[in-house]
Amino acid sequence: MNHYKKRFIKSGIVIPIIAAVIVTALFFAVIYNISFTFPSADKSVILADYEKSEIITPETLNIKSDEIKKEKIPALSANTLVGTAKANGQTLELIFNANDVNTVKKLNISENSKLIGETGCVFASCYKQNSGFVKSLKTGDKIELQLFYGNYEYEVIDIKTNTDLSEAEKSADGISRSFVICTDNSSSVGISNQYLTAVCKMTDGKIITQ
């Protein structure tokens, strides 16, 4: 085989094949890293779902009475920033039904949750990288919520470890106005089916009525 044929094979066949292998490997490595950088509380992140929406910030409601008619609070749309949660010197924003990107560094309130202050359970979760907020909680701690329609206080009454998601969602059954926060409780890379759950009850704030 002469010099030109060898050069042709090397530049026209071998090098493109090697390049294709490297690009393919890098592509799957990026997907792998992204899936573990943004683990959801209840599902694996799919790259195609990364569609960032604008975060909605509602106007502050100036309500002086101790009760709020539910009709006075505008219906919450997905990715609505409702306020902040503070406990043990840590603060996380509270967002309603956020997408995978907008949930980062926030407590994400489930789409089917009750409103904070309403009878029933408010269920929220956060990513593993923000789990320090939940892991710092212990029984008796207070969580202060500053919302666009008022301020609230919840007391942690129970901490449950290694629960699965269905158990976490039912952990506040029997509490009239509850706030449940859960996060991935595994120590390994990635997500698991083990959750740390803080069960809280409302101790102060405006009651929402029908």
Salt bridges, closest charged atoms under 4 A:
GLU93 OE1 - LYS106 NZ 3.82
GLU118 OE2 - LYS70 NZ 2.95
ASP141 OD1 - LYS138 NZ 3.34
GLU155 OE1 - LYS142 NZ 3.24
ASP158 OD2 - LYS160 NZ 2.99
ASP184 OD1 - LYS128 NZ 3.90
